[in-house]
Amino acid sequence: MACPLYRTGHVVTQFCDPRRLGKFLCGYSSPYMIYILTIIFFLYLAALGWIRTGMFRLPYFRGSAAVPKTRFTVIVPFRNEAENIPRLLRSIAALDYPIELFEVILVNDASEDDSVKVIRDNIQDYNCDLKLIQNKRTSASPKKDAITTAIAEATYEWILTTDADCELPGKWLQLYDQYIQKNQPKMVFAPVVYPASKNLLKNFQFLDGLSLQAVTMGALGWKRPLLCNGANMGYSKKAFYAVNGYKGNDHIASGDDIFLMEKIRELYPKAIKYIKNKDAAVITRPEESWDGVLSQRVRWASKASQQKNRGSKLLGISVFLVNLVFLACILGIVINMEHYKWYVGFLFLKIIADLLVLTPIASFFKSQISFPGYLINALLYPFITVWVVFASFCGNYRWKGRKFKK
């Protein structure tokens, strides 16, 4: 399927010509363009201020001395994760929670590697209730099918989901239990972080992950959930069935977390919470190639047009526009030196504004941001963001050896 942008034909072809684009952005109407850039930038600053304030508004959860009583079913869909599953299983075995109060369901989604063999060879070594089941495909979304299949077999009321390339913290179930007992939510999220790294590729994912956590925490600080991550989330089985699970969005391959959150938010608007505690953070493994990173981001972006939450859409549009502005400023410096001070000023302020959001979230997770590494990624990020947005409209993407349609 051709990219929808191509359907505008000659107009888009002309617009995408670098010389014409440069003249449009920075040519004869530079003063007007500067006014437009200023408006977009200040709207973005307002969004960042809202997020940063919300981060501090969200209360820290210190845990409690409550006796464990919540029973959990932990669901882990997997496909071709033979390399990562041993690490996950070790972290499950190390969970500090009564083994009679939780079960783990591993859902094989047609793995083509040795994932199943690895599990079967090691399952007897773990003193907890581990089950291996096969995914039952009924829709265009393998992961949603896997979760639905597992919930149908779940013994307990509270469902927790994570990914096979993650490591679970020792206090993971403790903190979920204590939070649920205290707050009685219908759905609850907790942090997902990438390990810090000096490697450019991994540092990009580390910083990008911090920004996503900042948005998640900031929005929930205002009691307006916008983002979540299925690698660390929980919900009651009753809530899942009350909203008919993934019915209505199971034709979309991705979005097992976001779409479910939106449906539960409609039915229980005040019952979605966040465990703000670094000891509840799940560590996820970064992608090993830029191709993997781009495919993952396109997969995430492909569901954006289907989201109902206007706040999510507005935030996404503002982020896209300010990154487009960032590229326009770089073009402006190259093409039209008359207003270069404005363009340099925009670049500098954007880099500093983002850092003011990322620094406190990094500090919360006891991580440090390397300024040289941050600066390189700050210059790289707008190119990736704009490319991903346009690529997500092209309809198809590949993930885990499969090709998906938008």
BELDA-V229244 format. One line per field, one symbol per residue. ss: DSSP state (H for helix, E for strand, - for the rest). burial: I if it has 16 or more other ideal C-beta (glycine too) atoms within 10 Angstrom, else O. A space follows every 10 residues. Layout:
ss->???
burial->???
//
This chain:
ss->---HHHHH-H HHHHHH-HHH HHHHHH---H HHHHHHHHHH HHHHHHHHHH HHHHHHH--- ---------- -EEEEEEE-- -HHHHHHHHH HHH-----HH HEEEEEEE-- ----HHHHHH HHHHH---EE EEEE------ -HHHHHHHHH HHH----EEE EEE--EE--- -HHHHHHHHH HHH---EEEE -EEE-----H HHHHHHHHHH HHHHHHHHHH H--------- --EEEEHHHH HH-------- -------HHH HHHHHHH--- -EEEE--HHH -EEE-----H HHHHHHHHHH H--HHH---H HHHHHHHHHH HHHHHHHHHH HHHHH-HHHH HHHHHHHHHH HHHHHHHHHH HHHH------ HHHHHHHHHH HHHHHHHHHH HH---EEEE- -EEEE-
burial->OOOOOOOOOO OOOOOOOOOO IIOIIIOOOI OOIIOOIOOI IOOIIOIIOI IIOIIOOIOO IOIOOOOIOI IIIIIIIIII IIOIIOIIIO IIIOIOIOOO OIIIIIIIIO IOOOIIOIIO OOOOOOOIOI OOOOIOOOOO IIIIIIIIII IOOIOIOIII IIIIIIIIIO IIIIIIIIII OOOOIIIIII IIIIOIOOOO IIIIIIIIII IIIIIIIIII IOOIIIIIII IIIIIIIOII OOIOIIOOII OIIIIIIIII IIIIIOOIOO IIIIIIIOII IIIIIIIOOO OOIIIIIIII IIIIOIIOIO OIOOIIOIII IIIIIIOIII IIIOIIOOIO OIIOOIIOOI OOIIIOIIOO IIOIIOIOIO OOIIOOIIOO IIOIIIOIII IIOIOOIOII OOOIOI
//
